[in-house]
Amino acid sequence: MNYAKNKIELEENGYSVLTDFYSDSEISQILTCIENTEHNRNSFLKTKDLFAIRQLIKNIPDLADFLFNTKLTKLISDLSESEYFLTKTIYFDKPSESNWFVAYHQDLSISVDKKADLENYSNWTFKKGQYGVQPPIEILRDTVTIRIHLDKTDKNNGALKVIPKSHLKGIIRTDSKDWDIESEVICGVEKGGAMLMKPLTLHASNRTTNGKKRRVIHLEFNKHNLTEPLAWLEHYGIPPSPSIY
């Protein structure tokens, strides 16, 4: 089990897709854990087009045991020699009848514990009781997103579309000419697979047209401490990776 190829793809293209990352049994345990949780908390968002749980590990602590299987801990250790930690956890459920789509964008905001007037921290938001801010660009460059797919996802039920190598251009105005839609790639992912992505990679998703669900757990990892007095809203250490495979 070696993820060197995926690391190269992530660094060069801004994304990489893995298959057979979680077994059917592991996916079933994850879904049961989520479904058995009371769904009326402030961190839960529910509309006809989307159900989401922010601060997923905080709201469902038992889920960490199922998410951090041998493959995930090995992947994180292979991606970087630095000590990464978990900084954002979200569950997305795009229902089978969803008309929700997302236009091309970069993920430029991180979640923090408070608001502070600091140089290079801008575009503050406050949603659902938590602060978001655009941090210094090196923090975004060193973020790794891992999207765990609990359903088979293709172009018909909202698979992400990406513009390869767009993460290498820094922050891009989506109305600029710094990217070409003709290079678009649709990232289909099998059930139990995962998608790696850099947050500066331009990405989008279409409406669901095939009547199938798209349930995804979105994890973000980083290695930087924020400028004091700011701290990450979520900060979870990574279990050690076993040495024998």
C-alpha positions as CSV (number, residue, x, y, z in Angstrom):
1,M,0.0,0.0,0.0
2,N,1.9,3.0,-1.3
3,Y,0.4,6.3,-2.3
4,A,3.4,7.9,-4.0
5,K,1.6,8.0,-7.4
6,N,-1.4,9.8,-5.8
7,K,0.9,12.3,-4.1
8,I,2.5,13.1,-7.5
9,E,-0.9,13.5,-9.2
10,L,-2.1,15.7,-6.4
11,E,0.9,18.0,-6.6
12,E,1.0,18.2,-10.4
13,N,-2.7,18.2,-11.3
14,G,-4.4,19.4,-8.1
15,Y,-6.4,16.2,-7.7
16,S,-6.2,12.4,-7.6
17,V,-8.8,9.6,-7.4
18,L,-8.5,6.4,-5.3
19,T,-10.6,3.3,-5.5
20,D,-11.3,0.6,-2.8
21,F,-10.4,2.9,0.0
22,Y,-13.2,1.7,2.3
23,S,-14.9,-1.7,2.2
24,D,-18.7,-2.1,1.9
25,S,-18.7,-3.1,5.6
26,E,-16.8,0.1,6.6
27,I,-19.2,2.3,4.5
28,S,-22.2,0.6,6.2
29,Q,-20.7,1.4,9.6
30,I,-20.1,5.0,8.7
31,L,-23.6,5.5,7.4
32,T,-25.2,3.8,10.4
33,C,-23.2,6.0,12.7
34,I,-24.4,9.2,10.9
35,E,-28.0,8.0,10.6
36,N,-28.2,7.2,14.3
37,T,-27.4,10.8,15.3
38,E,-30.1,13.3,16.2
39,H,-30.4,15.7,13.2
40,N,-31.7,18.9,14.8
41,R,-28.5,20.6,16.0
42,N,-27.1,24.0,15.0
43,S,-24.3,22.5,12.9
44,F,-26.9,20.6,10.7
45,L,-28.2,22.1,7.5
46,K,-31.2,20.6,5.8
47,T,-32.9,21.7,2.6
48,K,-34.7,19.9,-0.2
49,D,-31.5,19.9,-2.2
50,L,-28.8,19.3,0.5
51,F,-28.3,17.8,3.9
52,A,-25.0,18.7,5.6
53,I,-23.3,18.3,9.0
54,R,-20.6,20.7,9.8
55,Q,-18.0,19.9,12.5
56,L,-18.8,16.3,11.9
57,I,-16.3,14.7,14.3
58,K,-17.4,17.1,17.1
59,N,-21.1,16.2,16.5
60,I,-20.4,12.4,16.0
61,P,-17.2,11.6,17.8
62,D,-17.5,7.8,17.3
63,L,-17.2,8.4,13.6
64,A,-13.5,9.0,13.8
65,D,-12.9,5.3,14.6
66,F,-14.5,4.3,11.3
67,L,-13.0,7.0,9.2
68,F,-9.4,6.6,10.2
69,N,-8.8,3.1,8.9
70,T,-5.4,1.8,8.0
71,K,-5.5,3.2,4.4
72,L,-6.4,6.8,5.5
73,T,-3.7,7.0,8.1
74,K,-1.1,5.6,5.6
75,L,-2.3,8.0,2.9
76,I,-1.8,11.0,5.1
77,S,1.7,9.9,6.2
78,D,2.6,9.3,2.5
79,L,1.4,12.7,1.4
80,S,3.7,14.7,3.6
81,E,6.7,14.2,6.0
82,S,5.2,17.0,8.1
83,E,2.7,16.3,10.9
84,Y,-0.7,17.0,9.4
85,F,-3.9,17.4,11.5
86,L,-7.6,17.5,10.6
87,T,-9.0,21.0,10.4
88,K,-12.4,20.6,8.8
89,T,-15.0,17.8,8.7
90,I,-18.3,18.0,6.8
91,Y,-20.9,15.4,5.7
92,F,-22.8,16.2,2.5
93,D,-25.8,14.3,1.3
94,K,-27.0,15.4,-2.1
95,P,-30.4,13.8,-2.4
96,S,-31.5,11.8,-5.5
97,E,-33.9,14.6,-6.5
98,S,-31.5,17.4,-5.9
99,N,-31.4,20.4,-8.2
100,W,-28.4,21.9,-6.4
101,F,-25.4,22.7,-8.4
102,V,-22.2,24.6,-7.7
103,A,-20.4,26.8,-10.2
104,Y,-16.6,26.8,-10.6
105,H,-14.8,28.1,-7.6
106,Q,-11.8,27.6,-5.3
107,D,-12.1,26.8,-1.5
108,L,-10.6,29.9,0.0
109,S,-12.1,29.9,3.5
110,I,-11.0,28.1,6.6
111,S,-13.0,27.8,9.9
112,V,-11.5,29.5,13.0
113,D,-12.5,30.0,16.6
114,K,-12.9,33.8,16.7
115,K,-12.6,36.9,14.7
116,A,-9.4,39.0,14.8
117,D,-8.0,41.9,12.9
118,L,-4.8,40.4,11.4
119,E,-2.7,41.1,8.3
120,N,-3.3,38.6,5.5
121,Y,-6.6,37.3,7.0
122,S,-9.5,38.7,5.0
123,N,-13.1,38.1,3.7
124,W,-14.5,37.2,7.1
125,T,-17.9,35.4,7.4
126,F,-20.1,34.2,10.2
127,K,-22.4,31.4,9.4
128,K,-24.2,28.8,11.6
129,G,-22.3,30.1,14.6
130,Q,-18.8,29.8,13.2
131,Y,-16.3,32.2,11.7
132,G,-14.7,31.7,8.3
133,V,-11.8,33.6,6.9
134,Q,-9.4,33.6,3.9
135,P,-6.0,32.9,5.3
136,P,-2.5,33.6,3.9
137,I,-2.1,31.7,0.7
138,E,0.6,29.4,2.0
139,I,-2.0,27.9,4.3
140,L,-4.3,27.2,1.3
141,R,-1.4,25.8,-0.7
142,D,-0.6,23.3,2.1
143,T,-4.2,22.2,2.7
144,V,-5.1,18.7,1.5
145,T,-8.8,17.8,1.0
146,I,-9.9,14.2,1.1
147,R,-13.4,13.5,-0.1
148,I,-14.7,10.0,1.0
149,H,-17.5,8.8,-1.3
150,L,-20.2,6.8,0.3
151,D,-22.0,6.3,-3.0
152,K,-20.8,5.7,-6.6
153,T,-20.6,9.1,-8.1
154,D,-20.4,10.1,-11.8
155,K,-21.4,13.0,-14.0
156,N,-25.1,12.2,-13.5
157,N,-25.2,12.6,-9.8
158,G,-22.9,15.5,-9.0
159,A,-19.3,14.2,-9.5
160,L,-16.8,17.0,-9.1
161,K,-15.6,18.7,-12.3
162,V,-12.0,20.1,-12.0
163,I,-9.6,22.2,-14.0
164,P,-6.3,20.3,-13.8
165,K,-3.3,22.4,-12.7
166,S,-5.4,25.4,-11.8
167,H,-4.1,25.2,-8.3
168,L,-0.7,26.3,-9.5
169,K,-2.0,29.7,-10.5
170,G,-2.8,31.0,-7.0
171,I,-6.1,32.7,-6.4
172,I,-8.1,33.0,-9.6
173,R,-11.0,35.3,-10.4
174,T,-13.5,33.0,-11.9
175,D,-14.5,35.6,-14.5
176,S,-10.9,36.0,-15.6
177,K,-9.2,34.3,-18.6
178,D,-6.7,32.4,-16.4
179,W,-8.4,29.1,-16.9
180,D,-9.8,27.1,-19.8
181,I,-13.1,25.2,-19.5
182,E,-12.0,22.9,-22.3
183,S,-9.5,21.2,-20.0
184,E,-12.3,20.2,-17.6
185,V,-12.1,16.7,-16.1
186,I,-15.1,14.9,-14.5
187,C,-13.9,12.9,-11.5
188,G,-16.1,9.9,-11.1
189,V,-15.5,8.0,-7.9
190,E,-16.6,4.5,-7.0
191,K,-18.5,3.8,-3.7
192,G,-15.8,3.4,-1.0
193,G,-13.3,5.5,-3.1
194,A,-11.8,8.8,-2.3
195,M,-10.8,11.9,-4.1
196,L,-7.8,14.0,-3.1
197,M,-7.8,17.7,-4.0
198,K,-6.0,21.0,-3.4
199,P,-8.5,23.7,-2.3
200,L,-7.0,26.1,-4.9
201,T,-8.0,23.7,-7.7
202,L,-11.0,25.1,-9.6
203,H,-13.9,22.7,-9.1
204,A,-17.7,22.6,-9.7
205,S,-20.6,20.1,-9.7
206,N,-23.8,19.7,-11.7
207,R,-27.3,18.9,-10.7
208,T,-28.3,15.3,-10.1
209,T,-30.1,13.8,-13.2
210,N,-30.1,10.0,-12.6
211,G,-32.1,9.8,-9.3
212,K,-29.1,8.5,-7.3
213,K,-27.8,9.9,-4.0
214,R,-24.3,11.4,-3.6
215,R,-23.1,11.2,0.0
216,V,-19.6,12.5,0.7
217,I,-17.5,13.1,3.8
218,H,-15.2,16.1,3.2
219,L,-12.0,16.2,5.3
220,E,-9.4,19.0,5.2
221,F,-5.8,18.6,6.6
222,N,-3.1,21.1,7.3
223,K,0.2,21.5,9.1
224,H,0.2,25.2,10.0
225,N,-0.6,26.9,13.2
226,L,-2.6,30.2,12.6
227,T,-1.4,33.6,13.6
228,E,-2.2,34.3,17.3
229,P,-4.8,34.8,18.7
230,L,-6.5,32.7,16.0
231,A,-6.8,29.0,16.2
232,W,-8.5,26.4,14.0
233,L,-12.1,25.8,14.9
234,E,-11.4,22.1,14.5
235,H,-8.1,20.5,15.3
236,Y,-7.8,16.7,15.5
237,G,-4.6,14.7,15.6
238,I,-4.1,11.8,13.2
239,P,-3.8,8.3,14.7
240,P,-0.4,6.8,14.1
241,S,-0.1,4.7,10.9
242,P,0.8,1.0,11.5
243,S,4.3,0.1,10.4
244,I,3.5,-3.2,8.8
245,Y,1.2,-3.7,5.7
